[in-house]
Amino acid sequence: MRITYRSKNIKEYWENRWSEIPSDEAMSNLSAYPLKYAQMIVKNKKQTILEAGCGAGRILRFYHQKGYKIFGIDYIKVAIDKLKKTDDTLNVKTADITNLDFKDESFDCILAFGLYHNLESNLTEAVRETFRVLKKNGGSVCASFRADNIQTKLVDWYANKSFKKIKIKKQSKLFHKMNLTKKEFINVFENAGFKVENIYAVENMPFLYKFPFFRAKNHRLFNENKARSEGYRLSMLGNIIQNSLMKFFPDEFCNIFVLIAKKP
């Protein structure tokens, strides 16, 4: 396990981020993370779905607009308020994944993309709570977690250059994200009682995307909502480099692991 530090605490980071951008449009790229993986457990409209950490709402709105029974939670109130204002038919509320007010076995599916690695000290409690509200005998979770590998070390190195530029003192660095190896991520879920079925090495935002030269032409001028809807698209050269790295060293050049597990 490795910790990533920044100049703001994690809650302040997400409050600022969701305050600065509008709510997402429904995600449109079915072949990109996270929608590609959500589809692996969301099979029909009879299922009850919880998106834990719904953020700006790209996955929530995709399933809601198609008539699925999906409920969204996030612990950042500004994100939930924006979603309610955007579409008052959305079933959303502010909540804490470590202490949910849902009854045992409330959901068939839980989607948790980019949620658990934001927890500084209560990851075990969060995964146990996820287990509690899932239905027995096949309730499924699809979750992502920031990888502890070469790619994320490069990202942290790149970000930490800004610390030096603005002369941030070491003691002012605050918890930002937890990074786990594939084995550590699997162990967290197995220890909570889950049966892990698959784990994938995934490139959500490739390191090369941080450099405009390697982005697709229509992504050169960064637009976060567009990138979140379409996926973080690279140019032909960027794709050649990134695809080669992912082909030969997937566990080291992904930036997240996506896990699919069932509750026995």
C-alpha positions in Angstrom: 0.0 0.0 0.0 1.2 3.5 -0.9 -0.3 6.8 0.0 -0.5 9.8 -2.3 -0.3 13.2 -0.7 -1.5 16.6 -1.9 -1.9 20.1 -0.4 -5.6 19.7 0.3 -7.4 17.1 2.2 -9.5 14.6 0.2 -12.9 16.1 1.0 -11.8 19.6 0.2 -10.3 18.3 -3.1 -13.7 16.8 -4.2 -15.7 19.7 -3.0 -13.6 22.0 -5.1 -13.7 19.7 -8.1 -17.4 19.1 -8.2 -18.1 22.8 -7.5 -16.0 23.8 -10.6 -17.8 21.7 -13.2 -21.4 21.1 -14.1 -23.1 17.8 -13.6 -22.2 15.2 -16.2 -24.2 14.3 -19.2 -25.0 10.6 -19.4 -21.9 8.7 -20.4 -21.9 7.9 -24.1 -18.9 5.6 -24.7 -20.0 2.0 -23.9 -16.5 0.7 -24.6 -14.7 2.9 -22.1 -14.2 2.8 -18.3 -16.3 2.8 -16.2 -19.5 2.0 -18.3 -17.8 -0.9 -20.0 -17.3 -2.6 -16.6 -20.7 -1.6 -15.1 -22.4 -3.5 -17.9 -20.7 -6.7 -16.8 -22.9 -6.8 -13.7 -25.9 -4.7 -14.7 -27.9 -7.1 -16.8 -31.6 -6.1 -16.7 -34.1 -3.5 -15.5 -35.4 -5.7 -12.7 -32.2 -5.3 -10.7 -31.9 -2.7 -8.0 -28.6 -0.7 -8.4 -26.6 1.5 -6.0 -23.9 3.7 -7.4 -21.8 4.6 -4.4 -19.7 7.7 -5.1 -21.8 8.8 -8.0 -20.0 12.2 -8.2 -21.1 14.3 -11.2 -23.4 11.5 -12.4 -22.3 10.1 -15.7 -23.1 6.5 -14.9 -26.1 7.3 -12.7 -27.7 9.3 -15.5 -26.9 6.7 -18.2 -28.9 4.0 -16.3 -31.6 6.4 -15.1 -32.4 7.6 -18.6 -32.7 4.0 -19.7 -35.3 3.2 -17.0 -33.1 1.2 -14.6 -33.8 1.3 -10.9 -30.7 3.1 -9.8 -29.9 5.0 -6.6 -26.9 7.3 -6.2 -25.0 8.4 -3.1 -22.0 10.6 -2.6 -20.5 12.2 0.5 -19.9 15.5 -1.3 -23.2 17.5 -0.9 -22.4 19.9 -3.7 -22.3 17.0 -6.2 -25.7 15.7 -5.0 -27.2 19.2 -5.0 -26.1 19.8 -8.6 -27.6 16.4 -9.7 -30.9 17.2 -8.1 -31.0 20.6 -9.8 -30.1 19.1 -13.1 -32.8 16.4 -12.9 -35.1 16.2 -10.0 -36.2 12.7 -11.0 -32.8 11.3 -10.0 -32.9 9.2 -6.8 -29.8 10.6 -5.0 -28.7 11.6 -1.6 -25.6 12.6 0.5 -24.4 9.5 2.4 -21.3 7.8 3.9 -20.3 4.5 2.4 -19.0 3.4 5.8 -22.4 3.9 7.5 -25.3 3.4 5.1 -28.9 3.7 6.2 -30.1 1.0 3.8 -31.5 -2.3 5.1 -29.5 -5.5 4.8 -29.6 -7.0 1.3 -31.2 -4.0 -0.4 -29.4 -4.1 -3.8 -28.7 -6.6 -6.6 -25.7 -4.5 -7.9 -23.3 -2.0 -6.4 -21.1 0.2 -8.6 -18.3 2.0 -6.9 -15.9 3.6 -9.3 -13.0 5.6 -7.8 -14.6 5.5 -4.3 -12.7 3.3 -1.9 -9.2 4.7 -2.5 -10.4 8.0 -1.1 -10.8 6.5 2.3 -7.9 7.2 4.6 -8.5 4.8 7.5 -11.8 3.0 7.1 -11.5 1.0 3.9 -12.4 -2.3 5.7 -15.6 -0.8 7.2 -16.6 0.5 3.8 -16.2 -2.8 2.0 -18.0 -4.6 4.9 -20.9 -2.2 4.6 -21.0 -2.8 0.8 -21.3 -6.5 1.6 -24.1 -5.9 4.1 -26.4 -4.1 1.7 -25.9 -6.5 -1.2 -28.3 -9.4 -1.7 -27.1 -12.9 -0.9 -26.6 -15.6 -3.5 -25.3 -13.5 -6.4 -25.4 -9.8 -5.5 -22.6 -8.2 -7.4 -20.2 -5.4 -6.9 -18.1 -3.7 -9.6 -15.4 -1.4 -8.0 -12.3 0.4 -9.1 -9.2 1.2 -7.0 -6.1 3.2 -7.8 -3.2 0.9 -8.6 0.1 1.0 -6.8 2.4 0.7 -9.9 4.8 2.5 -12.2 2.0 4.5 -13.9 0.6 6.0 -10.7 4.1 6.7 -9.4 4.7 8.7 -12.5 1.5 10.6 -12.1 2.4 11.4 -8.5 5.9 12.4 -9.4 4.4 14.8 -12.1 1.9 16.2 -9.6 4.5 16.6 -6.9 6.5 18.9 -9.1 3.9 21.5 -8.4 4.6 21.2 -4.7 8.2 22.2 -5.3 7.2 25.1 -7.6 4.9 26.7 -5.0 7.2 25.6 -2.2 4.7 23.6 -0.2 6.2 22.4 3.0 6.4 18.7 3.6 4.2 18.9 6.7 1.4 20.5 4.8 0.9 17.5 2.5 -2.4 15.8 3.3 -3.9 12.4 2.4 -5.2 12.3 -1.1 -5.5 8.7 -2.3 -4.6 5.2 -1.2 -2.8 3.0 -3.8 -3.1 -0.8 -3.7 -1.5 -3.6 -5.6 -3.8 -6.1 -7.3 -3.3 -8.7 -4.6 -4.0 -6.1 -1.8 -7.2 -5.1 -3.5 -8.4 -8.7 -3.9 -7.6 -9.4 -0.2 -9.7 -6.5 1.0 -12.8 -7.9 -0.7 -12.2 -11.6 0.1 -11.6 -10.7 3.8 -15.1 -9.0 3.8 -16.7 -12.3 2.5 -16.8 -11.6 -1.2 -16.0 -14.1 -3.9 -13.8 -12.3 -6.4 -14.6 -13.3 -9.9 -12.4 -11.1 -12.0 -10.0 -8.2 -11.7 -8.9 -6.1 -14.7 -6.0 -3.7 -15.3 -7.6 -0.6 -16.7 -6.4 2.7 -18.1 -8.9 5.3 -17.1 -6.7 8.4 -17.8 -3.4 7.4 -19.3 -0.4 9.2 -18.1 0.2 10.5 -21.6 -3.2 12.2 -21.6 -1.6 14.8 -19.2 0.3 16.1 -22.3 -1.8 17.8 -24.9 0.5 16.5 -27.7 -0.6 12.9 -27.1 -4.3 13.7 -26.9 -6.8 13.1 -29.7 -7.3 16.3 -31.8 -10.7 17.1 -30.3 -9.3 16.7 -26.8 -6.3 19.0 -27.1 -8.2 21.7 -25.3 -9.1 20.0 -22.1 -12.8 19.8 -21.2 -13.4 17.5 -18.2 -17.1 16.8 -18.9 -16.2 15.8 -22.5 -13.4 13.6 -21.3 -15.6 12.0 -18.7 -18.4 11.3 -21.2 -16.2 10.1 -24.1 -13.3 8.7 -22.2 -9.8 10.1 -22.1 -8.9 9.7 -25.8 -5.3 9.7 -27.1 -3.9 10.5 -30.6 -2.7 7.7 -32.9 0.8 8.0 -31.6 -0.4 8.2 -28.0 -2.5 5.0 -28.5 0.4 3.1 -30.1 2.6 3.9 -27.1 -0.1 3.3 -24.5 -1.4 0.1 -26.1 2.1 -1.3 -26.3 2.7 -0.6 -22.6 -0.7 -2.2 -21.7 -0.1 -5.2 -23.9 3.2 -6.1 -22.3 3.0 -4.6 -18.8 -0.7 -4.2 -18.0 -0.4 -4.3 -14.2 2.3 -1.6 -14.2 0.9 0.8 -16.8 -2.8 0.8 -15.9 -3.9 3.4 -13.4 -6.7 1.5 -11.8 -7.8 -2.1 -11.1 -11.4 -2.9 -11.6 -12.8 -5.8 -9.5 -16.0 -7.8 -10.0 -17.1 -9.8 -7.0 -20.2 -11.6 -5.8 -21.8 -12.1 -2.4 -22.2 -15.9 -1.7 
